[in-house]
């Protein structure tokens, strides 16, 4: 898992009431020219992908989650589920830790299990149990987080479509939306086919949606707004991750990714939640603190 990765702003809080959650007690104000009134618009919650702080989670899970909450994050996406446990805690135990810190697990990442067959809780093994655990955690989303190097042939991608449809149906039955999280390799040509488009074009939008990693789609020089247009209302989750001049990971706002264009087009994408992420950092806590500051001051 070494590597992982804008539509018009809502004009009223009522129009977005089902997806916008309060971030702070000081809402923005917008002037409505048609009604000539002032309307309140609350900020979104900011989420973080826990893969960013994976080492810290291993060393001090409770302390790390407390620090995340102190920074101001309200939502998390999990990258540590296996064999019916989240970071070696039962679903009930891990949810209590999150609850105690005012955090909510929106989503978690899963594997296919086609290569790493010994692990439970993958799309291939004990996925029914994984779905039950998602429900216990109160997750609204789940995502296939990464494909092993040995499952990226064209035939692999074609077989993957069936697997994603089955997993998506199981999640849908539990009221959970299944998604696909991209890296760069899904946009590489494989025998004349772009795997990412093949996957999305051959699955039901109600069954499989998209978690778009803004770093990785920019890494392959594609326009995320064009992607939103191609798959409108099908991109409910984003990874907000920046790229420095060397093409490496950096704090949000320090690099070249045009996040403003993404957030200006969040309705087109159908975005509901986003997670700050930085795959590599010498000081992950400091990095997610800087990223939180930029996002809260400039993007939401």
BALOBA-1460 file (C-alpha; in Angstrom, 3 decimals):
// residues 300
<rec num="1" residu="x" x="0.000" y="0.000" z="0.000"/>
<rec num="2" residu="x" x="2.851" y="2.363" z="-0.539"/>
<rec num="3" residu="x" x="0.991" y="4.563" z="-3.054"/>
<rec num="4" residu="x" x="-2.720" y="5.785" z="-2.792"/>
<rec num="5" residu="x" x="-4.575" y="9.190" z="-4.055"/>
<rec num="6" residu="x" x="-14.025" y="20.966" z="-9.410"/>
<rec num="7" residu="x" x="-19.795" y="22.878" z="-10.337"/>
<rec num="8" residu="x" x="-21.166" y="25.310" z="-8.557"/>
<rec num="9" residu="x" x="-21.021" y="25.761" z="-4.797"/>
<rec num="10" residu="x" x="-24.258" y="25.092" z="-2.974"/>
<rec num="11" residu="x" x="-26.331" y="28.252" z="-3.004"/>
<rec num="12" residu="x" x="-28.297" y="27.464" z="0.105"/>
<rec num="13" residu="x" x="-27.773" y="25.384" z="3.169"/>
<rec num="14" residu="x" x="-31.152" y="23.742" z="2.611"/>
<rec num="15" residu="x" x="-30.183" y="22.440" z="-0.818"/>
<rec num="16" residu="x" x="-27.223" y="20.668" z="0.661"/>
<rec num="17" residu="x" x="-28.656" y="19.779" z="4.036"/>
<rec num="18" residu="x" x="-28.380" y="16.055" z="3.499"/>
<rec num="19" residu="x" x="-24.670" y="16.118" z="2.745"/>
<rec num="20" residu="x" x="-23.229" y="19.199" z="4.397"/>
<rec num="21" residu="x" x="-22.248" y="18.809" z="7.998"/>
<rec num="22" residu="x" x="-21.237" y="21.631" z="10.337"/>
<rec num="23" residu="x" x="-17.541" y="22.131" z="10.719"/>
<rec num="24" residu="x" x="-17.591" y="25.107" z="13.049"/>
<rec num="25" residu="x" x="-20.026" y="27.428" z="14.741"/>
<rec num="26" residu="x" x="-19.230" y="30.420" z="12.517"/>
<rec num="27" residu="x" x="-21.009" y="29.829" z="9.197"/>
<rec num="28" residu="x" x="-20.191" y="31.629" z="5.983"/>
<rec num="29" residu="x" x="-22.761" y="34.045" z="4.563"/>
<rec num="30" residu="x" x="-23.762" y="34.402" z="0.947"/>
<rec num="31" residu="x" x="-25.933" y="37.056" z="-0.662"/>
<rec num="32" residu="x" x="-28.737" y="35.614" z="-2.756"/>
<rec num="33" residu="x" x="-29.494" y="37.994" z="-5.627"/>
<rec num="34" residu="x" x="-32.743" y="36.218" z="-6.512"/>
<rec num="35" residu="x" x="-34.187" y="36.400" z="-3.005"/>
<rec num="36" residu="x" x="-32.244" y="39.442" z="-1.874"/>
<rec num="37" residu="x" x="-31.672" y="37.779" z="1.472"/>
<rec num="38" residu="x" x="-28.677" y="36.525" z="3.402"/>
<rec num="39" residu="x" x="-28.461" y="32.766" z="3.727"/>
<rec num="40" residu="x" x="-26.302" y="30.719" z="6.027"/>
<rec num="41" residu="x" x="-23.899" y="28.163" z="4.577"/>
<rec num="42" residu="x" x="-22.115" y="25.848" z="6.959"/>
<rec num="43" residu="x" x="-18.696" y="24.391" z="6.360"/>
<rec num="44" residu="x" x="-18.070" y="20.760" z="5.619"/>
<rec num="45" residu="x" x="-16.416" y="18.434" z="8.034"/>
<rec num="46" residu="x" x="-12.810" y="17.725" z="7.112"/>
<rec num="47" residu="x" x="-11.726" y="14.117" z="7.038"/>
<rec num="48" residu="x" x="-8.344" y="12.434" z="7.089"/>
<rec num="49" residu="x" x="-7.174" y="9.126" z="5.652"/>
<rec num="50" residu="x" x="-5.566" y="7.194" z="8.488"/>
<rec num="51" residu="x" x="-3.000" y="5.682" z="6.122"/>
<rec num="52" residu="x" x="-1.187" y="9.016" z="6.517"/>
<rec num="53" residu="x" x="-0.578" y="8.243" z="10.196"/>
<rec num="54" residu="x" x="-0.243" y="4.472" z="9.914"/>
<rec num="55" residu="x" x="2.985" y="4.270" z="11.888"/>
<rec num="56" residu="x" x="1.601" y="6.493" z="14.638"/>
<rec num="57" residu="x" x="-1.559" y="4.371" z="14.770"/>
<rec num="58" residu="x" x="0.582" y="1.291" z="15.305"/>
<rec num="59" residu="x" x="2.548" y="2.939" z="18.094"/>
<rec num="60" residu="x" x="-0.229" y="4.800" z="19.944"/>
<rec num="61" residu="x" x="-3.684" y="4.368" z="18.470"/>
<rec num="62" residu="x" x="-5.619" y="6.217" z="21.158"/>
<rec num="63" residu="x" x="-3.135" y="9.078" z="21.355"/>
<rec num="64" residu="x" x="-2.988" y="9.484" z="17.584"/>
<rec num="65" residu="x" x="-6.760" y="9.653" z="17.230"/>
<rec num="66" residu="x" x="-6.870" y="12.191" z="20.066"/>
<rec num="67" residu="x" x="-4.333" y="14.365" z="18.213"/>
<rec num="68" residu="x" x="-6.378" y="14.110" z="15.005"/>
<rec num="69" residu="x" x="-9.437" y="15.323" z="16.877"/>
<rec num="70" residu="x" x="-7.467" y="18.142" z="18.517"/>
<rec num="71" residu="x" x="-6.389" y="19.391" z="15.074"/>
<rec num="72" residu="x" x="-10.064" y="19.696" z="14.163"/>
<rec num="73" residu="x" x="-10.760" y="16.689" z="11.996"/>
<rec num="74" residu="x" x="-14.224" y="15.212" z="12.408"/>
<rec num="75" residu="x" x="-14.153" y="12.299" z="9.990"/>
<rec num="76" residu="x" x="-11.723" y="9.519" z="9.180"/>
<rec num="77" residu="x" x="-11.233" y="6.882" z="6.541"/>
<rec num="78" residu="x" x="-9.770" y="3.641" z="7.801"/>
<rec num="79" residu="x" x="-6.832" y="1.825" z="6.225"/>
<rec num="80" residu="x" x="-6.397" y="-0.868" z="8.840"/>
<rec num="81" residu="x" x="-9.129" y="-3.501" z="8.597"/>
<rec num="82" residu="x" x="-8.330" y="-7.210" z="8.526"/>
<rec num="83" residu="x" x="-9.780" y="-10.412" z="9.894"/>
<rec num="84" residu="x" x="-12.760" y="-8.692" z="11.499"/>
<rec num="85" residu="x" x="-10.719" y="-6.073" z="13.336"/>
<rec num="86" residu="x" x="-9.831" y="-2.405" z="12.887"/>
<rec num="87" residu="x" x="-6.239" y="-1.840" z="13.898"/>
<rec num="88" residu="x" x="-6.421" y="-4.981" z="16.047"/>
<rec num="89" residu="x" x="-9.546" y="-3.723" z="17.841"/>
<rec num="90" residu="x" x="-13.025" y="-5.140" z="17.499"/>
<rec num="91" residu="x" x="-15.460" y="-2.931" z="15.586"/>
<rec num="92" residu="x" x="-17.216" y="-2.010" z="18.844"/>
<rec num="93" residu="x" x="-13.925" y="-1.190" z="20.581"/>
<rec num="94" residu="x" x="-12.617" y="0.929" z="17.723"/>
<rec num="95" residu="x" x="-15.907" y="2.778" z="17.283"/>
<rec num="96" residu="x" x="-15.922" y="3.670" z="20.989"/>
<rec num="97" residu="x" x="-12.442" y="5.197" z="20.673"/>
<rec num="98" residu="x" x="-13.635" y="7.252" z="17.726"/>
<rec num="99" residu="x" x="-16.836" y="8.263" z="19.526"/>
<rec num="100" residu="x" x="-14.871" y="9.330" z="22.586"/>
<rec num="101" residu="x" x="-12.862" y="11.684" z="20.360"/>
<rec num="102" residu="x" x="-15.820" y="13.044" z="18.393"/>
<rec num="103" residu="x" x="-14.678" y="11.245" z="15.248"/>
<rec num="104" residu="x" x="-16.756" y="9.304" z="12.732"/>
<rec num="105" residu="x" x="-15.546" y="6.590" z="10.402"/>
<rec num="106" residu="x" x="-17.104" y="7.390" z="7.029"/>
<rec num="107" residu="x" x="-15.307" y="4.754" z="5.006"/>
<rec num="108" residu="x" x="-12.630" y="2.084" z="5.069"/>
<rec num="109" residu="x" x="-10.386" y="0.497" z="2.466"/>
<rec num="110" residu="x" x="-10.453" y="-3.176" z="1.495"/>
<rec num="111" residu="x" x="-8.480" y="-5.510" z="-0.801"/>
<rec num="112" residu="x" x="-9.638" y="-8.068" z="-3.348"/>
<rec num="113" residu="x" x="-7.878" y="-10.956" z="-1.631"/>
<rec num="114" residu="x" x="-6.978" y="-12.461" z="-5.004"/>
<rec num="115" residu="x" x="-3.267" y="-12.306" z="-4.198"/>
<rec num="116" residu="x" x="-2.973" y="-11.934" z="-0.436"/>
<rec num="117" residu="x" x="-5.338" y="-14.848" z="0.111"/>
<rec num="118" residu="x" x="-4.555" y="-15.480" z="3.757"/>
<rec num="119" residu="x" x="-6.191" y="-12.269" z="4.972"/>
<rec num="120" residu="x" x="-9.866" y="-12.234" z="5.915"/>
<rec num="121" residu="x" x="-12.229" y="-9.347" z="5.306"/>
<rec num="122" residu="x" x="-11.379" y="-9.013" z="1.620"/>
<rec num="123" residu="x" x="-13.722" y="-9.095" z="-1.357"/>
<rec num="124" residu="x" x="-12.766" y="-12.753" z="-1.756"/>
<rec num="125" residu="x" x="-12.839" y="-13.922" z="1.829"/>
<rec num="126" residu="x" x="-15.219" y="-13.164" z="4.707"/>
<rec num="127" residu="x" x="-16.609" y="-10.058" z="3.003"/>
<rec num="128" residu="x" x="-20.040" y="-10.680" z="4.546"/>
<rec num="129" residu="x" x="-18.401" y="-10.271" z="7.941"/>
<rec num="130" residu="x" x="-16.661" y="-7.129" z="6.730"/>
<rec num="131" residu="x" x="-20.030" y="-5.652" z="5.709"/>
<rec num="132" residu="x" x="-21.450" y="-6.458" z="9.154"/>
<rec num="133" residu="x" x="-18.467" y="-4.711" z="10.713"/>
<rec num="134" residu="x" x="-18.974" y="-1.668" z="8.456"/>
<rec num="135" residu="x" x="-22.511" y="-1.410" z="9.814"/>
<rec num="136" residu="x" x="-21.269" y="-1.683" z="13.394"/>
<rec num="137" residu="x" x="-18.822" y="1.121" z="12.691"/>
<rec num="138" residu="x" x="-21.596" y="3.267" z="11.208"/>
<rec num="139" residu="x" x="-19.791" y="3.552" z="7.887"/>
<rec num="140" residu="x" x="-21.722" y="5.012" z="4.969"/>
<rec num="141" residu="x" x="-19.065" y="4.073" z="2.403"/>
<rec num="142" residu="x" x="-16.396" y="1.502" z="1.684"/>
<rec num="143" residu="x" x="-13.787" y="1.317" z="-1.048"/>
<rec num="144" residu="x" x="-11.488" y="-1.060" z="-2.829"/>
<rec num="145" residu="x" x="-8.268" y="0.629" z="-1.832"/>
<rec num="146" residu="x" x="-5.512" y="-0.920" z="-3.945"/>
<rec num="147" residu="x" x="-4.707" y="-3.611" z="-6.467"/>
<rec num="148" residu="x" x="-1.599" y="-5.736" z="-6.091"/>
<rec num="149" residu="x" x="0.901" y="-5.605" z="-8.960"/>
<rec num="150" residu="x" x="-0.003" y="-9.191" z="-9.806"/>
<rec num="151" residu="x" x="-3.675" y="-8.384" z="-10.524"/>
<rec num="152" residu="x" x="-3.391" y="-5.632" z="-13.123"/>
<rec num="153" residu="x" x="-3.608" y="-7.509" z="-16.427"/>
<rec num="154" residu="x" x="-6.522" y="-6.820" z="-18.767"/>
<rec num="155" residu="x" x="-8.072" y="-10.156" z="-17.849"/>
<rec num="156" residu="x" x="-7.664" y="-9.282" z="-14.172"/>
<rec num="157" residu="x" x="-9.511" y="-6.010" z="-14.689"/>
<rec num="158" residu="x" x="-12.290" y="-7.756" z="-16.601"/>
<rec num="159" residu="x" x="-12.755" y="-10.307" z="-13.821"/>
<rec num="160" residu="x" x="-12.602" y="-7.516" z="-11.273"/>
<rec num="161" residu="x" x="-15.810" y="-6.011" z="-12.667"/>
<rec num="162" residu="x" x="-17.803" y="-9.049" z="-11.515"/>
<rec num="163" residu="x" x="-16.175" y="-8.968" z="-8.102"/>
<rec num="164" residu="x" x="-16.973" y="-5.271" z="-7.679"/>
<rec num="165" residu="x" x="-20.595" y="-5.818" z="-8.657"/>
<rec num="166" residu="x" x="-20.997" y="-8.546" z="-6.047"/>
<rec num="167" residu="x" x="-19.279" y="-6.526" z="-3.315"/>
<rec num="168" residu="x" x="-21.279" y="-3.442" z="-4.241"/>
<rec num="169" residu="x" x="-24.570" y="-5.342" z="-4.019"/>
<rec num="170" residu="x" x="-23.697" y="-6.688" z="-0.586"/>
<rec num="171" residu="x" x="-22.818" y="-3.215" z="0.651"/>
<rec num="172" residu="x" x="-25.948" y="-1.716" z="-0.887"/>
<rec num="173" residu="x" x="-28.101" y="-4.222" z="0.998"/>
<rec num="174" residu="x" x="-26.561" y="-2.887" z="4.211"/>
<rec num="175" residu="x" x="-27.102" y="0.759" z="3.183"/>
<rec num="176" residu="x" x="-23.426" y="1.284" z="2.389"/>
<rec num="177" residu="x" x="-22.068" y="2.703" z="-0.872"/>
<rec num="178" residu="x" x="-19.134" y="0.799" z="-2.342"/>
<rec num="179" residu="x" x="-16.500" y="2.775" z="-4.261"/>
<rec num="180" residu="x" x="-13.273" y="2.309" z="-6.189"/>
<rec num="181" residu="x" x="-10.188" y="4.218" z="-5.086"/>
<rec num="182" residu="x" x="-7.678" y="4.942" z="-7.843"/>
<rec num="183" residu="x" x="-3.969" y="5.331" z="-8.149"/>
<rec num="184" residu="x" x="-2.151" y="6.184" z="-11.388"/>
<rec num="185" residu="x" x="-1.932" y="2.698" z="-12.868"/>
<rec num="186" residu="x" x="-5.681" y="2.419" z="-13.524"/>
<rec num="187" residu="x" x="-5.233" y="5.198" z="-16.094"/>
<rec num="188" residu="x" x="-2.367" y="3.461" z="-17.898"/>
<rec num="189" residu="x" x="-3.117" y="1.815" z="-21.235"/>
<rec num="190" residu="x" x="-3.381" y="-1.949" z="-20.877"/>
<rec num="191" residu="x" x="-3.713" y="-3.673" z="-24.242"/>
<rec num="192" residu="x" x="-5.624" y="-0.747" z="-25.693"/>
<rec num="193" residu="x" x="-7.896" y="-0.356" z="-22.652"/>
<rec num="194" residu="x" x="-7.861" y="2.228" z="-19.855"/>
<rec num="195" residu="x" x="-8.777" y="0.099" z="-16.842"/>
<rec num="196" residu="x" x="-10.433" y="2.893" z="-14.849"/>
<rec num="197" residu="x" x="-12.890" y="3.644" z="-17.640"/>
<rec num="198" residu="x" x="-13.493" y="-0.042" z="-18.258"/>
<rec num="199" residu="x" x="-14.358" y="-0.603" z="-14.613"/>
<rec num="200" residu="x" x="-16.750" y="2.330" z="-14.345"/>
<rec num="201" residu="x" x="-18.349" y="1.788" z="-17.749"/>
<rec num="202" residu="x" x="-19.130" y="-1.836" z="-16.941"/>
<rec num="203" residu="x" x="-20.595" y="-1.425" z="-13.465"/>
<rec num="204" residu="x" x="-23.905" y="-0.004" z="-12.290"/>
<rec num="205" residu="x" x="-23.439" y="3.555" z="-10.919"/>
<rec num="206" residu="x" x="-25.782" y="2.645" z="-8.058"/>
<rec num="207" residu="x" x="-23.581" y="-0.304" z="-7.178"/>
<rec num="208" residu="x" x="-20.106" y="1.124" z="-7.717"/>
<rec num="209" residu="x" x="-19.096" y="4.748" z="-7.331"/>
<rec num="210" residu="x" x="-15.739" y="6.464" z="-7.205"/>
<rec num="211" residu="x" x="-13.302" y="7.693" z="-4.615"/>
<rec num="212" residu="x" x="-11.108" y="9.976" z="-6.718"/>
<rec num="213" residu="x" x="-7.574" y="10.584" z="-5.535"/>
<rec num="214" residu="x" x="-6.782" y="14.093" z="-6.776"/>
<rec num="215" residu="x" x="-3.044" y="13.529" z="-6.556"/>
<rec num="216" residu="x" x="-2.989" y="10.419" z="-8.698"/>
<rec num="217" residu="x" x="-5.282" y="11.681" z="-11.470"/>
<rec num="218" residu="x" x="-3.111" y="14.788" z="-11.727"/>
<rec num="219" residu="x" x="-0.023" y="12.587" z="-11.673"/>
<rec num="220" residu="x" x="-1.114" y="11.162" z="-15.038"/>
<rec num="221" residu="x" x="-1.884" y="14.675" z="-16.354"/>
<rec num="222" residu="x" x="-5.649" y="14.247" z="-16.478"/>
<rec num="223" residu="x" x="-8.156" y="16.965" z="-15.552"/>
<rec num="224" residu="x" x="-10.208" y="16.038" z="-12.502"/>
<rec num="225" residu="x" x="-13.027" y="18.395" z="-13.589"/>
<rec num="226" residu="x" x="-13.294" y="16.575" z="-16.908"/>
<rec num="227" residu="x" x="-13.463" y="13.321" z="-14.960"/>
<rec num="228" residu="x" x="-16.283" y="14.761" z="-12.837"/>
<rec num="229" residu="x" x="-18.133" y="15.608" z="-16.036"/>
<rec num="230" residu="x" x="-17.622" y="12.164" z="-17.525"/>
<rec num="231" residu="x" x="-18.872" y="10.469" z="-14.371"/>
<rec num="232" residu="x" x="-21.204" y="13.129" z="-12.995"/>
<rec num="233" residu="x" x="-22.724" y="12.415" z="-9.572"/>
<rec num="234" residu="x" x="-20.572" y="9.315" z="-9.295"/>
<rec num="235" residu="x" x="-17.622" y="10.673" z="-7.302"/>
<rec num="236" residu="x" x="-18.867" y="10.999" z="-3.690"/>
<rec num="237" residu="x" x="-15.468" y="10.558" z="-2.047"/>
<rec num="238" residu="x" x="-12.195" y="12.403" z="-2.695"/>
<rec num="239" residu="x" x="-8.652" y="12.118" z="-1.483"/>
<rec num="240" residu="x" x="-7.310" y="15.654" z="-1.113"/>
<rec num="241" residu="x" x="-3.601" y="15.166" z="-1.623"/>
<rec num="242" residu="x" x="-1.034" y="17.567" z="-3.111"/>
<rec num="243" residu="x" x="2.005" y="17.199" z="-5.381"/>
<rec num="244" residu="x" x="5.252" y="19.144" z="-5.147"/>
<rec num="245" residu="x" x="7.467" y="20.261" z="-8.050"/>
<rec num="246" residu="x" x="9.215" y="16.890" z="-8.042"/>
<rec num="247" residu="x" x="5.949" y="14.994" z="-8.297"/>
<rec num="248" residu="x" x="6.171" y="13.857" z="-4.688"/>
<rec num="249" residu="x" x="3.647" y="14.089" z="-1.875"/>
<rec num="250" residu="x" x="3.350" y="17.322" z="0.064"/>
<rec num="251" residu="x" x="0.966" y="19.140" z="2.372"/>
<rec num="252" residu="x" x="-2.270" y="20.408" z="0.822"/>
<rec num="253" residu="x" x="-1.670" y="23.928" z="-0.506"/>
<rec num="254" residu="x" x="2.076" y="23.451" z="-0.918"/>
<rec num="255" residu="x" x="1.880" y="21.940" z="-4.378"/>
<rec num="256" residu="x" x="0.430" y="22.126" z="-7.865"/>
<rec num="257" residu="x" x="-2.974" y="20.414" z="-7.602"/>
<rec num="258" residu="x" x="-5.794" y="22.861" z="-8.373"/>
<rec num="259" residu="x" x="-8.054" y="22.066" z="-5.448"/>
<rec num="260" residu="x" x="-10.158" y="25.194" z="-5.986"/>
<rec num="261" residu="x" x="-11.327" y="23.893" z="-9.350"/>
<rec num="262" residu="x" x="-12.298" y="20.641" z="-7.669"/>
<rec num="263" residu="x" x="-14.284" y="22.260" z="-4.869"/>
<rec num="264" residu="x" x="-15.882" y="24.693" z="-7.330"/>
<rec num="265" residu="x" x="-17.289" y="21.614" z="-9.060"/>
<rec num="266" residu="x" x="-18.185" y="19.457" z="-6.072"/>
<rec num="267" residu="x" x="-21.882" y="19.284" z="-7.071"/>
<rec num="268" residu="x" x="-20.981" y="17.956" z="-10.510"/>
<rec num="269" residu="x" x="-18.962" y="15.204" z="-8.909"/>
<rec num="270" residu="x" x="-21.623" y="14.517" z="-6.287"/>
<rec num="271" residu="x" x="-18.997" y="14.813" z="-3.570"/>
<rec num="272" residu="x" x="-20.185" y="14.000" z="-0.055"/>
<rec num="273" residu="x" x="-16.967" y="13.543" z="1.910"/>
<rec num="274" residu="x" x="-13.264" y="14.175" z="1.396"/>
<rec num="275" residu="x" x="-10.169" y="13.007" z="3.192"/>
<rec num="276" residu="x" x="-6.831" y="14.770" z="3.490"/>
<rec num="277" residu="x" x="-4.033" y="12.345" z="2.761"/>
<rec num="278" residu="x" x="-0.262" y="12.392" z="2.438"/>
<rec num="279" residu="x" x="1.286" y="9.035" z="1.694"/>
<rec num="280" residu="x" x="4.773" y="9.990" z="2.875"/>
<rec num="281" residu="x" x="5.891" y="12.588" z="5.417"/>
<rec num="282" residu="x" x="8.734" y="12.982" z="7.871"/>
<rec num="283" residu="x" x="6.203" y="14.300" z="10.401"/>
<rec num="284" residu="x" x="2.676" y="13.123" z="9.537"/>
<rec num="285" residu="x" x="0.976" y="14.918" z="12.442"/>
<rec num="286" residu="x" x="2.577" y="18.223" z="11.477"/>
<rec num="287" residu="x" x="1.670" y="17.598" z="7.831"/>
<rec num="288" residu="x" x="-2.005" y="16.919" z="8.485"/>
<rec num="289" residu="x" x="-2.089" y="19.966" z="10.763"/>
<rec num="290" residu="x" x="-0.775" y="22.194" z="7.940"/>
<rec num="291" residu="x" x="-3.145" y="20.602" z="5.448"/>
<rec num="292" residu="x" x="-6.115" y="21.105" z="7.766"/>
<rec num="293" residu="x" x="-5.283" y="24.786" z="8.084"/>
<rec num="294" residu="x" x="-5.102" y="25.287" z="4.330"/>
<rec num="295" residu="x" x="-8.287" y="23.368" z="3.607"/>
<rec num="296" residu="x" x="-10.329" y="25.109" z="6.314"/>
<rec num="297" residu="x" x="-9.130" y="28.575" z="5.318"/>
<rec num="298" residu="x" x="-9.175" y="28.255" z="1.536"/>
<rec num="299" residu="x" x="-11.365" y="25.419" z="0.281"/>
<rec num="300" residu="x" x="-14.501" y="25.064" z="2.380"/>
